[in-house]
Each structure stands twice: as C-alpha cells, then as structure tokens.
C-alpha cells in the first residue's frame, strides 16, 4: 500500500536544501465528503488543507495553525486548520449559482474563484502565548502563488510550493498533496521558518534555482497518484542529488466540535433571540467543519421563573 495521510520531512543531499512533502488520502476524502461541495469548491478546499499541512509541518509548535481566505468572489471563504500533532479539518463557503456558472475549460484563477480579498496564516498556541498572524492579498493564479507572495513580502524567505488535489477515476475518493522547499538565511527569525530542520551551510543561487526548476517539473497528478508513493516522487524529482527522508507525521481528520461546545455557543446568545432561531421548539447547531448537528430544547435556555 502507498503510504497516505502524512507529512514527510526530507533533505536534498547535494545542496543541503530541506523541505516537506504532504500526501493526503482517506483523511482528506473524509473532510471533503462531509459536505456536498461542487467539485471546483472541493478541489480548492483540498489544496488549502494540503497547504496548511505543509506549512504547519515546517513549525515546531503545540497548538493550532489556521489558513483562512476571505474574498468577494464565488468561493468567499476557505478555512483549513491543523492541530498538532496532526489533526485536520476544513470548510468552504460559496455561492452555488455563481460557482455553477464558472467556465472550467481551463483551471480558473484565484481571482476568478475568490475575487478580491486576503489569505491569513495564524499560529495559536493557547492563552499563555502570543498569537501570530500573517496576512497577504489574494493575488496570483493559484493558492501556491498566494503562499509564495506571503513568504516574499512578509517573511522574505525564498520558498517554492506545488499543490495538488483531485478526485479519482469514476468519482473515486479525493486525494491531495504538496511539496515545499525553502531557502532560509542564516539565523532567520521568522516564525514560519522557526524550528525548520535546515543545514546552515549557505545554499548557492545556482543550486536553489536548479532544485526549484526540478520541483516545478512535477506533473499534474503526480502529487495525488495513488500508485506513486511520496517517497518515490521525491526520488523521481531529486535523485541526481540524493534525497534523505525523515520520520513522517501522521495526519487524521479531527473536528473539535462537541455537544458541550454547541451548548456554550447558545448560552452566549441573548435569550431574547433564541425563540427566533428555534424550529418546533428545538435549537439546532450545525458544525461548519464536519456538518455534525446538535439539538437542544428551547426551554433549556429559557429564563428561570
């Protein structure tokens, strides 16, 4: 069996460049399958989940990494988050009629899909630590382009990323993948670079350009090919220099909703608003991520007399 649902750290031996590879199978299919998304929406959300994994995999942290896009286009919102050590969830908001009208003869660009807006990367390690957030405009043809813009403008780190998400033949399961390379300067203070296992020997400009060119040669479908393991793909791309792989991090779907969380949400609403939200005397809270529903009796939240 081809290993799936993992983040694989690796090093290109000949040049000392390190990176991360993500392969998503059943975990991604479960996340996308909980909603009746149009294929165009599911594909973009799958890429967002893969991107969140490959970025979070470059961090050493205990908490939640969240990727969120907001725009004024047909797909208005994407949210993908990674909770260490490897739990994933994601959801999308979209205008069904507008999405149905998009020409898919060629792959639509991010401005066509999401309009004008921004993409945000957030690291939250709990109440006792400072939350970090980086934001950049939704500019570029793909989500990978948006991430490149972020690293160039906000982190000033040379980064190369490829993303993929596709459905198997005959409406088969969804699969996703990503590879990221970074050229980190000595002593780089950036949060998104912090903790990345890198060789501190300087990577020459020629070597960097060469490995980026090799990465860009990744063919459509290779990142999601069920018959090609991630390790074999890395070898295919970088075998001339040699590739050393490290222990992977396993990935699992993991929503954080619960009956108790849903109850707390209702308790925080003004009591005068609850009757307008009730249906046949019941209040229903549905999780945007996993689509699970939690039902409560309206009288449970009525003021005591």
ChimeraX commands (.cxc) that place a marker at each C-alpha (Angstrom):
marker #1 position 0.00,0.00,0.00 radius 0.5
marker #1 position 1.18,3.54,-0.79 radius 0.5
marker #1 position 1.54,5.46,2.50 radius 0.5
marker #1 position -1.01,8.26,2.77 radius 0.5
marker #1 position -2.04,10.97,5.24 radius 0.5
marker #1 position 1.42,12.08,6.30 radius 0.5
marker #1 position 3.93,14.92,6.34 radius 0.5
marker #1 position 7.38,13.72,5.28 radius 0.5
marker #1 position 10.42,15.94,6.06 radius 0.5
marker #1 position 13.27,15.49,3.61 radius 0.5
marker #1 position 16.66,16.86,2.61 radius 0.5
marker #1 position 18.13,17.19,-0.87 radius 0.5
marker #1 position 21.60,15.92,-0.07 radius 0.5
marker #1 position 23.66,17.51,-2.81 radius 0.5
marker #1 position 22.64,21.06,-1.95 radius 0.5
marker #1 position 21.56,20.95,1.70 radius 0.5
marker #1 position 18.02,22.12,0.98 radius 0.5
marker #1 position 15.26,20.71,3.16 radius 0.5
marker #1 position 11.57,20.58,2.63 radius 0.5
marker #1 position 8.26,18.93,3.42 radius 0.5
marker #1 position 6.05,16.60,1.42 radius 0.5
marker #1 position 2.37,16.06,2.21 radius 0.5
marker #1 position 0.26,13.17,0.95 radius 0.5
marker #1 position -3.47,13.09,1.74 radius 0.5
marker #1 position -5.86,10.24,1.06 radius 0.5
marker #1 position -8.64,8.96,3.35 radius 0.5
marker #1 position -8.28,11.90,5.75 radius 0.5
marker #1 position -8.92,14.45,3.01 radius 0.5
marker #1 position -11.69,12.40,1.45 radius 0.5
marker #1 position -13.49,12.32,4.80 radius 0.5
marker #1 position -13.15,16.08,5.29 radius 0.5
marker #1 position -14.48,16.87,1.82 radius 0.5
marker #1 position -17.09,14.11,1.89 radius 0.5
marker #1 position -18.91,15.57,4.89 radius 0.5
marker #1 position -20.32,18.30,2.63 radius 0.5
marker #1 position -21.95,18.20,-0.79 radius 0.5
marker #1 position -19.39,20.55,-2.31 radius 0.5
marker #1 position -19.24,21.13,-6.07 radius 0.5
marker #1 position -16.04,19.59,-7.42 radius 0.5
marker #1 position -14.49,23.02,-8.04 radius 0.5
marker #1 position -15.03,24.00,-4.39 radius 0.5
marker #1 position -13.84,20.64,-3.05 radius 0.5
marker #1 position -10.68,20.79,-5.15 radius 0.5
marker #1 position -9.76,24.26,-3.91 radius 0.5
marker #1 position -10.51,23.36,-0.29 radius 0.5
marker #1 position -8.41,20.20,-0.68 radius 0.5
marker #1 position -5.49,22.31,-1.86 radius 0.5
marker #1 position -5.98,24.64,1.12 radius 0.5
marker #1 position -5.86,21.67,3.51 radius 0.5
marker #1 position -2.68,20.37,1.83 radius 0.5
marker #1 position -1.13,23.85,2.04 radius 0.5
marker #1 position -1.98,24.18,5.73 radius 0.5
marker #1 position -0.30,20.82,6.38 radius 0.5
marker #1 position 2.91,21.60,4.51 radius 0.5
marker #1 position 3.23,24.99,6.25 radius 0.5
marker #1 position 2.39,23.64,9.72 radius 0.5
marker #1 position 4.82,20.79,9.14 radius 0.5
marker #1 position 7.65,23.32,8.96 radius 0.5
marker #1 position 6.93,24.52,12.50 radius 0.5
marker #1 position 7.74,23.18,15.93 radius 0.5
marker #1 position 4.73,24.23,17.97 radius 0.5
marker #1 position 1.97,22.92,20.19 radius 0.5
marker #1 position -1.29,24.44,19.09 radius 0.5
marker #1 position -3.33,25.28,16.01 radius 0.5
marker #1 position -2.20,26.50,12.62 radius 0.5
marker #1 position -5.03,28.03,10.58 radius 0.5
marker #1 position -5.15,29.04,6.93 radius 0.5
marker #1 position -8.11,31.24,6.04 radius 0.5
marker #1 position -9.05,33.03,2.84 radius 0.5
marker #1 position -11.71,35.75,2.54 radius 0.5
marker #1 position -12.84,37.18,-0.77 radius 0.5
marker #1 position -15.79,38.70,-2.61 radius 0.5
marker #1 position -15.91,36.03,-5.31 radius 0.5
marker #1 position -17.99,32.87,-5.82 radius 0.5
marker #1 position -15.98,30.96,-3.19 radius 0.5
marker #1 position -15.98,33.54,-0.41 radius 0.5
marker #1 position -14.25,31.62,2.39 radius 0.5
marker #1 position -11.85,28.74,2.84 radius 0.5
marker #1 position -10.71,27.57,6.27 radius 0.5
marker #1 position -8.21,24.78,6.85 radius 0.5
marker #1 position -6.61,24.16,10.20 radius 0.5
marker #1 position -4.03,21.80,11.59 radius 0.5
marker #1 position -3.91,20.98,15.28 radius 0.5
marker #1 position -0.66,19.45,16.46 radius 0.5
marker #1 position 0.34,16.70,16.28 radius 0.5
marker #1 position -1.69,16.12,13.09 radius 0.5
marker #1 position -5.47,16.62,13.29 radius 0.5
marker #1 position -7.10,18.29,10.29 radius 0.5
marker #1 position -10.37,19.97,9.44 radius 0.5
marker #1 position -11.65,22.42,6.86 radius 0.5
marker #1 position -14.73,24.01,5.29 radius 0.5
marker #1 position -15.75,26.35,2.48 radius 0.5
marker #1 position -18.46,28.96,1.98 radius 0.5
marker #1 position -19.61,29.66,-1.55 radius 0.5
marker #1 position -22.37,30.91,-3.83 radius 0.5
marker #1 position -23.69,27.77,-5.53 radius 0.5
marker #1 position -25.19,29.60,-8.52 radius 0.5
marker #1 position -22.03,31.64,-9.11 radius 0.5
marker #1 position -19.81,28.55,-8.85 radius 0.5
marker #1 position -22.01,26.68,-11.33 radius 0.5
marker #1 position -21.50,29.50,-13.84 radius 0.5
marker #1 position -17.69,29.31,-13.82 radius 0.5
marker #1 position -16.07,28.09,-17.03 radius 0.5
marker #1 position -13.86,25.11,-16.14 radius 0.5
marker #1 position -12.45,24.51,-19.61 radius 0.5
marker #1 position -9.19,25.67,-18.08 radius 0.5
marker #1 position -8.36,25.88,-14.39 radius 0.5
marker #1 position -9.93,29.11,-13.04 radius 0.5
marker #1 position -7.59,31.52,-11.25 radius 0.5
marker #1 position -7.86,32.51,-7.60 radius 0.5
marker #1 position -9.20,35.98,-8.55 radius 0.5
marker #1 position -11.92,34.28,-10.61 radius 0.5
marker #1 position -12.79,31.86,-7.80 radius 0.5
marker #1 position -12.38,34.05,-4.75 radius 0.5
marker #1 position -12.33,37.60,-6.02 radius 0.5
marker #1 position -10.51,40.36,-4.16 radius 0.5
marker #1 position -9.56,39.58,-0.59 radius 0.5
marker #1 position -6.81,38.17,1.58 radius 0.5
marker #1 position -5.24,34.97,2.84 radius 0.5
marker #1 position -4.23,34.74,6.51 radius 0.5
marker #1 position -1.91,32.32,8.31 radius 0.5
marker #1 position -2.39,32.10,12.08 radius 0.5
marker #1 position -0.46,30.22,14.77 radius 0.5
marker #1 position -2.27,29.94,18.11 radius 0.5
marker #1 position -0.51,28.14,20.95 radius 0.5
marker #1 position -3.02,28.96,23.65 radius 0.5
marker #1 position -3.83,31.71,26.09 radius 0.5
marker #1 position -0.35,31.88,27.60 radius 0.5
marker #1 position 1.44,32.67,24.33 radius 0.5
marker #1 position 1.19,35.48,21.81 radius 0.5
marker #1 position -0.81,34.61,18.72 radius 0.5
marker #1 position 0.98,35.13,15.42 radius 0.5
marker #1 position -0.81,36.10,12.21 radius 0.5
marker #1 position 0.43,36.96,8.74 radius 0.5
marker #1 position -1.85,38.35,6.02 radius 0.5
marker #1 position -1.35,38.94,2.31 radius 0.5
marker #1 position -3.66,39.81,-0.58 radius 0.5
marker #1 position -5.25,37.06,-2.66 radius 0.5
marker #1 position -3.08,37.62,-5.71 radius 0.5
marker #1 position -1.78,35.03,-8.15 radius 0.5
marker #1 position -3.22,32.27,-10.26 radius 0.5
marker #1 position -3.21,29.62,-7.53 radius 0.5
marker #1 position -3.11,29.16,-3.75 radius 0.5
marker #1 position 0.55,28.25,-4.14 radius 0.5
marker #1 position 1.14,31.65,-5.76 radius 0.5
marker #1 position -0.58,33.33,-2.79 radius 0.5
marker #1 position 1.73,31.49,-0.40 radius 0.5
marker #1 position 4.76,32.49,-2.48 radius 0.5
marker #1 position 3.64,36.12,-2.24 radius 0.5
marker #1 position 3.32,35.83,1.52 radius 0.5
marker #1 position 6.82,34.47,2.02 radius 0.5
marker #1 position 8.29,37.02,-0.38 radius 0.5
marker #1 position 6.51,40.06,1.08 radius 0.5
marker #1 position 6.07,39.21,4.77 radius 0.5
marker #1 position 8.73,36.66,5.67 radius 0.5
marker #1 position 11.29,37.47,2.98 radius 0.5
marker #1 position 12.09,33.78,2.58 radius 0.5
marker #1 position 12.64,32.17,-0.80 radius 0.5
marker #1 position 10.01,29.44,-0.96 radius 0.5
marker #1 position 8.77,27.07,-3.64 radius 0.5
marker #1 position 5.48,25.17,-3.28 radius 0.5
marker #1 position 3.48,22.86,-5.50 radius 0.5
marker #1 position -0.06,21.78,-4.63 radius 0.5
marker #1 position -2.50,19.21,-5.98 radius 0.5
marker #1 position -5.97,17.88,-5.28 radius 0.5
marker #1 position -8.04,15.63,-7.49 radius 0.5
marker #1 position -10.80,13.07,-7.46 radius 0.5
marker #1 position -10.06,9.52,-8.54 radius 0.5
marker #1 position -11.42,7.99,-11.72 radius 0.5
marker #1 position -15.14,7.18,-11.82 radius 0.5
marker #1 position -15.90,9.63,-8.97 radius 0.5
marker #1 position -13.34,7.92,-6.76 radius 0.5
marker #1 position -12.03,9.32,-3.48 radius 0.5
marker #1 position -10.42,12.74,-3.18 radius 0.5
marker #1 position -6.65,12.90,-2.78 radius 0.5
marker #1 position -4.26,15.78,-2.18 radius 0.5
marker #1 position -0.59,16.57,-1.95 radius 0.5
marker #1 position 2.01,19.29,-1.56 radius 0.5
marker #1 position 5.77,19.80,-1.61 radius 0.5
marker #1 position 7.54,22.83,-0.15 radius 0.5
marker #1 position 11.19,23.86,-0.40 radius 0.5
marker #1 position 12.66,26.83,1.48 radius 0.5
marker #1 position 15.96,28.63,1.25 radius 0.5
marker #1 position 16.44,30.02,4.73 radius 0.5
marker #1 position 19.06,32.63,5.56 radius 0.5
marker #1 position 21.40,32.08,8.50 radius 0.5
marker #1 position 19.71,32.83,11.80 radius 0.5
marker #1 position 16.38,33.66,10.21 radius 0.5
marker #1 position 13.99,34.98,12.91 radius 0.5
marker #1 position 10.76,34.30,11.04 radius 0.5
marker #1 position 8.10,32.37,12.92 radius 0.5
marker #1 position 7.09,30.28,9.94 radius 0.5
marker #1 position 10.71,29.33,9.43 radius 0.5
marker #1 position 11.48,28.81,13.09 radius 0.5
marker #1 position 12.14,25.21,14.01 radius 0.5
marker #1 position 12.67,24.01,10.44 radius 0.5
marker #1 position 15.48,21.49,10.33 radius 0.5
marker #1 position 17.91,23.08,7.88 radius 0.5
marker #1 position 21.56,22.75,7.15 radius 0.5
marker #1 position 23.19,26.08,7.97 radius 0.5
marker #1 position 25.61,25.89,5.04 radius 0.5
marker #1 position 24.71,28.53,2.51 radius 0.5
marker #1 position 22.69,27.30,-0.46 radius 0.5
marker #1 position 24.06,28.84,-3.64 radius 0.5
marker #1 position 21.80,30.73,-6.01 radius 0.5
marker #1 position 22.50,28.25,-8.80 radius 0.5
marker #1 position 21.64,25.25,-6.61 radius 0.5
marker #1 position 18.46,26.90,-5.39 radius 0.5
marker #1 position 17.31,27.74,-8.93 radius 0.5
marker #1 position 18.05,24.21,-10.05 radius 0.5
marker #1 position 16.04,22.46,-7.31 radius 0.5
marker #1 position 13.15,24.88,-7.81 radius 0.5
marker #1 position 13.17,24.04,-11.52 radius 0.5
marker #1 position 13.11,20.34,-10.67 radius 0.5
marker #1 position 10.19,20.89,-8.29 radius 0.5
marker #1 position 8.31,22.82,-10.96 radius 0.5
marker #1 position 8.63,19.81,-13.28 radius 0.5
marker #1 position 6.14,17.91,-11.09 radius 0.5
marker #1 position 3.45,16.76,-13.49 radius 0.5
marker #1 position -0.26,17.17,-12.93 radius 0.5
marker #1 position -1.47,14.17,-10.99 radius 0.5
marker #1 position 1.87,13.06,-9.55 radius 0.5
marker #1 position 1.09,14.61,-6.17 radius 0.5
marker #1 position -2.14,12.63,-5.96 radius 0.5
marker #1 position -1.28,9.46,-7.91 radius 0.5
marker #1 position -2.48,6.53,-5.78 radius 0.5
marker #1 position 0.10,4.31,-7.46 radius 0.5
marker #1 position 3.06,6.58,-6.71 radius 0.5
marker #1 position 4.28,6.98,-3.15 radius 0.5
marker #1 position 5.50,10.32,-1.89 radius 0.5
marker #1 position 8.97,8.86,-1.33 radius 0.5
marker #1 position 9.12,7.63,-4.92 radius 0.5
marker #1 position 8.05,11.06,-6.14 radius 0.5
marker #1 position 10.85,12.72,-4.18 radius 0.5
marker #1 position 13.33,10.26,-5.66 radius 0.5
marker #1 position 11.97,10.89,-9.14 radius 0.5
marker #1 position 12.46,14.63,-8.72 radius 0.5
marker #1 position 15.77,14.85,-6.86 radius 0.5
marker #1 position 17.59,11.53,-7.32 radius 0.5
marker #1 position 20.58,13.12,-9.05 radius 0.5
marker #1 position 21.49,14.90,-5.82 radius 0.5
marker #1 position 20.09,12.24,-3.50 radius 0.5
marker #1 position 17.20,12.56,-1.07 radius 0.5
marker #1 position 17.28,11.76,2.62 radius 0.5
marker #1 position 13.88,11.29,4.23 radius 0.5
marker #1 position 12.97,11.63,7.91 radius 0.5
marker #1 position 10.24,10.16,10.09 radius 0.5
marker #1 position 6.77,11.30,9.00 radius 0.5
marker #1 position 3.97,12.89,10.99 radius 0.5
marker #1 position 0.65,11.07,10.66 radius 0.5
marker #1 position -2.44,13.07,9.66 radius 0.5
marker #1 position -6.03,12.41,10.73 radius 0.5
marker #1 position -9.36,14.20,10.33 radius 0.5
marker #1 position -10.17,15.72,13.70 radius 0.5
marker #1 position -13.02,18.16,14.25 radius 0.5
marker #1 position -13.19,19.82,17.66 radius 0.5
marker #1 position -16.96,20.28,17.85 radius 0.5
marker #1 position -18.99,18.66,20.62 radius 0.5
marker #1 position -22.37,18.80,22.33 radius 0.5
marker #1 position -20.83,20.86,25.12 radius 0.5
marker #1 position -19.27,23.39,22.73 radius 0.5
marker #1 position -22.57,23.79,20.88 radius 0.5
marker #1 position -24.37,24.36,24.19 radius 0.5
marker #1 position -21.88,27.08,25.16 radius 0.5
marker #1 position -22.50,28.85,21.84 radius 0.5
marker #1 position -26.22,29.01,22.56 radius 0.5
marker #1 position -25.61,30.15,26.13 radius 0.5
marker #1 position -23.65,33.12,24.82 radius 0.5
marker #1 position -26.55,34.36,22.66 radius 0.5
marker #1 position -29.13,36.82,24.04 radius 0.5
marker #1 position -32.08,34.85,25.40 radius 0.5
marker #1 position -34.50,37.10,23.51 radius 0.5
marker #1 position -33.03,35.94,20.17 radius 0.5
marker #1 position -33.31,32.21,20.79 radius 0.5
marker #1 position -37.06,31.81,20.04 radius 0.5
marker #1 position -36.48,33.21,16.54 radius 0.5
marker #1 position -33.81,30.55,15.96 radius 0.5
marker #1 position -35.94,27.64,17.15 radius 0.5
marker #1 position -37.74,25.17,14.89 radius 0.5
marker #1 position -40.67,23.36,16.51 radius 0.5
marker #1 position -39.31,24.25,19.92 radius 0.5
marker #1 position -35.81,22.98,19.19 radius 0.5
marker #1 position -32.49,24.72,18.64 radius 0.5
marker #1 position -30.09,23.05,16.19 radius 0.5
marker #1 position -26.39,23.91,15.97 radius 0.5
marker #1 position -24.58,22.54,12.92 radius 0.5
marker #1 position -20.78,22.45,12.75 radius 0.5
marker #1 position -19.42,24.21,9.66 radius 0.5
marker #1 position -16.43,21.88,9.59 radius 0.5
marker #1 position -17.80,18.35,9.95 radius 0.5
marker #1 position -21.52,19.05,9.38 radius 0.5
marker #1 position -22.49,17.34,12.65 radius 0.5
marker #1 position -25.71,18.68,14.24 radius 0.5
marker #1 position -26.54,19.12,17.93 radius 0.5
marker #1 position -30.15,19.54,19.06 radius 0.5
marker #1 position -31.40,21.28,22.21 radius 0.5
marker #1 position -34.83,22.06,23.61 radius 0.5
marker #1 position -35.60,25.77,23.57 radius 0.5
marker #1 position -36.94,25.59,27.13 radius 0.5
marker #1 position -33.46,24.57,28.29 radius 0.5
marker #1 position -32.34,28.16,27.72 radius 0.5
marker #1 position -35.45,29.96,28.93 radius 0.5
marker #1 position -35.06,32.36,31.85 radius 0.5
marker #1 position -35.86,30.78,35.17 radius 0.5
marker #1 position -39.06,31.97,36.80 radius 0.5
marker link #1:1,2 radius 0.2
marker link #1:2,3 radius 0.2
marker link #1:3,4 radius 0.2
marker link #1:4,5 radius 0.2
marker link #1:5,6 radius 0.2
marker link #1:6,7 radius 0.2
marker link #1:7,8 radius 0.2
marker link #1:8,9 radius 0.2
marker link #1:9,10 radius 0.2
marker link #1:10,11 radius 0.2
marker link #1:11,12 radius 0.2
marker link #1:12,13 radius 0.2
marker link #1:13,14 radius 0.2
marker link #1:14,15 radius 0.2
marker link #1:15,16 radius 0.2
marker link #1:16,17 radius 0.2
marker link #1:17,18 radius 0.2
marker link #1:18,19 radius 0.2
marker link #1:19,20 radius 0.2
marker link #1:20,21 radius 0.2
marker link #1:21,22 radius 0.2
marker link #1:22,23 radius 0.2
marker link #1:23,24 radius 0.2
marker link #1:24,25 radius 0.2
marker link #1:25,26 radius 0.2
marker link #1:26,27 radius 0.2
marker link #1:27,28 radius 0.2
marker link #1:28,29 radius 0.2
marker link #1:29,30 radius 0.2
marker link #1:30,31 radius 0.2
marker link #1:31,32 radius 0.2
marker link #1:32,33 radius 0.2
marker link #1:33,34 radius 0.2
marker link #1:34,35 radius 0.2
marker link #1:35,36 radius 0.2
marker link #1:36,37 radius 0.2
marker link #1:37,38 radius 0.2
marker link #1:38,39 radius 0.2
marker link #1:39,40 radius 0.2
marker link #1:40,41 radius 0.2
marker link #1:41,42 radius 0.2
marker link #1:42,43 radius 0.2
marker link #1:43,44 radius 0.2
marker link #1:44,45 radius 0.2
marker link #1:45,46 radius 0.2
marker link #1:46,47 radius 0.2
marker link #1:47,48 radius 0.2
marker link #1:48,49 radius 0.2
marker link #1:49,50 radius 0.2
marker link #1:50,51 radius 0.2
marker link #1:51,52 radius 0.2
marker link #1:52,53 radius 0.2
marker link #1:53,54 radius 0.2
marker link #1:54,55 radius 0.2
marker link #1:55,56 radius 0.2
marker link #1:56,57 radius 0.2
marker link #1:57,58 radius 0.2
marker link #1:58,59 radius 0.2
marker link #1:59,60 radius 0.2
marker link #1:60,61 radius 0.2
marker link #1:61,62 radius 0.2
marker link #1:62,63 radius 0.2
marker link #1:63,64 radius 0.2
marker link #1:64,65 radius 0.2
marker link #1:65,66 radius 0.2
marker link #1:66,67 radius 0.2
marker link #1:67,68 radius 0.2
marker link #1:68,69 radius 0.2
marker link #1:69,70 radius 0.2
marker link #1:70,71 radius 0.2
marker link #1:71,72 radius 0.2
marker link #1:72,73 radius 0.2
marker link #1:73,74 radius 0.2
marker link #1:74,75 radius 0.2
marker link #1:75,76 radius 0.2
marker link #1:76,77 radius 0.2
marker link #1:77,78 radius 0.2
marker link #1:78,79 radius 0.2
marker link #1:79,80 radius 0.2
marker link #1:80,81 radius 0.2
marker link #1:81,82 radius 0.2
marker link #1:82,83 radius 0.2
marker link #1:83,84 radius 0.2
marker link #1:84,85 radius 0.2
marker link #1:85,86 radius 0.2
marker link #1:86,87 radius 0.2
marker link #1:87,88 radius 0.2
marker link #1:88,89 radius 0.2
marker link #1:89,90 radius 0.2
marker link #1:90,91 radius 0.2
marker link #1:91,92 radius 0.2
marker link #1:92,93 radius 0.2
marker link #1:93,94 radius 0.2
marker link #1:94,95 radius 0.2
marker link #1:95,96 radius 0.2
marker link #1:96,97 radius 0.2
marker link #1:97,98 radius 0.2
marker link #1:98,99 radius 0.2
marker link #1:99,100 radius 0.2
marker link #1:100,101 radius 0.2
marker link #1:101,102 radius 0.2
marker link #1:102,103 radius 0.2
marker link #1:103,104 radius 0.2
marker link #1:104,105 radius 0.2
marker link #1:105,106 radius 0.2
marker link #1:106,107 radius 0.2
marker link #1:107,108 radius 0.2
marker link #1:108,109 radius 0.2
marker link #1:109,110 radius 0.2
marker link #1:110,111 radius 0.2
marker link #1:111,112 radius 0.2
marker link #1:112,113 radius 0.2
marker link #1:113,114 radius 0.2
marker link #1:114,115 radius 0.2
marker link #1:115,116 radius 0.2
marker link #1:116,117 radius 0.2
marker link #1:117,118 radius 0.2
marker link #1:118,119 radius 0.2
marker link #1:119,120 radius 0.2
marker link #1:120,121 radius 0.2
marker link #1:121,122 radius 0.2
marker link #1:122,123 radius 0.2
marker link #1:123,124 radius 0.2
marker link #1:124,125 radius 0.2
marker link #1:125,126 radius 0.2
marker link #1:126,127 radius 0.2
marker link #1:127,128 radius 0.2
marker link #1:128,129 radius 0.2
marker link #1:129,130 radius 0.2
marker link #1:130,131 radius 0.2
marker link #1:131,132 radius 0.2
marker link #1:132,133 radius 0.2
marker link #1:133,134 radius 0.2
marker link #1:134,135 radius 0.2
marker link #1:135,136 radius 0.2
marker link #1:136,137 radius 0.2
marker link #1:137,138 radius 0.2
marker link #1:138,139 radius 0.2
marker link #1:139,140 radius 0.2
marker link #1:140,141 radius 0.2
marker link #1:141,142 radius 0.2
marker link #1:142,143 radius 0.2
marker link #1:143,144 radius 0.2
marker link #1:144,145 radius 0.2
marker link #1:145,146 radius 0.2
marker link #1:146,147 radius 0.2
marker link #1:147,148 radius 0.2
marker link #1:148,149 radius 0.2
marker link #1:149,150 radius 0.2
marker link #1:150,151 radius 0.2
marker link #1:151,152 radius 0.2
marker link #1:152,153 radius 0.2
marker link #1:153,154 radius 0.2
marker link #1:154,155 radius 0.2
marker link #1:155,156 radius 0.2
marker link #1:156,157 radius 0.2
marker link #1:157,158 radius 0.2
marker link #1:158,159 radius 0.2
marker link #1:159,160 radius 0.2
marker link #1:160,161 radius 0.2
marker link #1:161,162 radius 0.2
marker link #1:162,163 radius 0.2
marker link #1:163,164 radius 0.2
marker link #1:164,165 radius 0.2
marker link #1:165,166 radius 0.2
marker link #1:166,167 radius 0.2
marker link #1:167,168 radius 0.2
marker link #1:168,169 radius 0.2
marker link #1:169,170 radius 0.2
marker link #1:170,171 radius 0.2
marker link #1:171,172 radius 0.2
marker link #1:172,173 radius 0.2
marker link #1:173,174 radius 0.2
marker link #1:174,175 radius 0.2
marker link #1:175,176 radius 0.2
marker link #1:176,177 radius 0.2
marker link #1:177,178 radius 0.2
marker link #1:178,179 radius 0.2
marker link #1:179,180 radius 0.2
marker link #1:180,181 radius 0.2
marker link #1:181,182 radius 0.2
marker link #1:182,183 radius 0.2
marker link #1:183,184 radius 0.2
marker link #1:184,185 radius 0.2
marker link #1:185,186 radius 0.2
marker link #1:186,187 radius 0.2
marker link #1:187,188 radius 0.2
marker link #1:188,189 radius 0.2
marker link #1:189,190 radius 0.2
marker link #1:190,191 radius 0.2
marker link #1:191,192 radius 0.2
marker link #1:192,193 radius 0.2
marker link #1:193,194 radius 0.2
marker link #1:194,195 radius 0.2
marker link #1:195,196 radius 0.2
marker link #1:196,197 radius 0.2
marker link #1:197,198 radius 0.2
marker link #1:198,199 radius 0.2
marker link #1:199,200 radius 0.2
marker link #1:200,201 radius 0.2
marker link #1:201,202 radius 0.2
marker link #1:202,203 radius 0.2
marker link #1:203,204 radius 0.2
marker link #1:204,205 radius 0.2
marker link #1:205,206 radius 0.2
marker link #1:206,207 radius 0.2
marker link #1:207,208 radius 0.2
marker link #1:208,209 radius 0.2
marker link #1:209,210 radius 0.2
marker link #1:210,211 radius 0.2
marker link #1:211,212 radius 0.2
marker link #1:212,213 radius 0.2
marker link #1:213,214 radius 0.2
marker link #1:214,215 radius 0.2
marker link #1:215,216 radius 0.2
marker link #1:216,217 radius 0.2
marker link #1:217,218 radius 0.2
marker link #1:218,219 radius 0.2
marker link #1:219,220 radius 0.2
marker link #1:220,221 radius 0.2
marker link #1:221,222 radius 0.2
marker link #1:222,223 radius 0.2
marker link #1:223,224 radius 0.2
marker link #1:224,225 radius 0.2
marker link #1:225,226 radius 0.2
marker link #1:226,227 radius 0.2
marker link #1:227,228 radius 0.2
marker link #1:228,229 radius 0.2
marker link #1:229,230 radius 0.2
marker link #1:230,231 radius 0.2
marker link #1:231,232 radius 0.2
marker link #1:232,233 radius 0.2
marker link #1:233,234 radius 0.2
marker link #1:234,235 radius 0.2
marker link #1:235,236 radius 0.2
marker link #1:236,237 radius 0.2
marker link #1:237,238 radius 0.2
marker link #1:238,239 radius 0.2
marker link #1:239,240 radius 0.2
marker link #1:240,241 radius 0.2
marker link #1:241,242 radius 0.2
marker link #1:242,243 radius 0.2
marker link #1:243,244 radius 0.2
marker link #1:244,245 radius 0.2
marker link #1:245,246 radius 0.2
marker link #1:246,247 radius 0.2
marker link #1:247,248 radius 0.2
marker link #1:248,249 radius 0.2
marker link #1:249,250 radius 0.2
marker link #1:250,251 radius 0.2
marker link #1:251,252 radius 0.2
marker link #1:252,253 radius 0.2
marker link #1:253,254 radius 0.2
marker link #1:254,255 radius 0.2
marker link #1:255,256 radius 0.2
marker link #1:256,257 radius 0.2
marker link #1:257,258 radius 0.2
marker link #1:258,259 radius 0.2
marker link #1:259,260 radius 0.2
marker link #1:260,261 radius 0.2
marker link #1:261,262 radius 0.2
marker link #1:262,263 radius 0.2
marker link #1:263,264 radius 0.2
marker link #1:264,265 radius 0.2
marker link #1:265,266 radius 0.2
marker link #1:266,267 radius 0.2
marker link #1:267,268 radius 0.2
marker link #1:268,269 radius 0.2
marker link #1:269,270 radius 0.2
marker link #1:270,271 radius 0.2
marker link #1:271,272 radius 0.2
marker link #1:272,273 radius 0.2
marker link #1:273,274 radius 0.2
marker link #1:274,275 radius 0.2
marker link #1:275,276 radius 0.2
marker link #1:276,277 radius 0.2
marker link #1:277,278 radius 0.2
marker link #1:278,279 radius 0.2
marker link #1:279,280 radius 0.2
marker link #1:280,281 radius 0.2
marker link #1:281,282 radius 0.2
marker link #1:282,283 radius 0.2
marker link #1:283,284 radius 0.2
marker link #1:284,285 radius 0.2
marker link #1:285,286 radius 0.2
marker link #1:286,287 radius 0.2
marker link #1:287,288 radius 0.2
marker link #1:288,289 radius 0.2
marker link #1:289,290 radius 0.2
marker link #1:290,291 radius 0.2
marker link #1:291,292 radius 0.2
marker link #1:292,293 radius 0.2
marker link #1:293,294 radius 0.2
marker link #1:294,295 radius 0.2
marker link #1:295,296 radius 0.2
marker link #1:296,297 radius 0.2
marker link #1:297,298 radius 0.2
marker link #1:298,299 radius 0.2
marker link #1:299,300 radius 0.2
marker link #1:300,301 radius 0.2
marker link #1:301,302 radius 0.2
marker link #1:302,303 radius 0.2
marker link #1:303,304 radius 0.2
marker link #1:304,305 radius 0.2
view
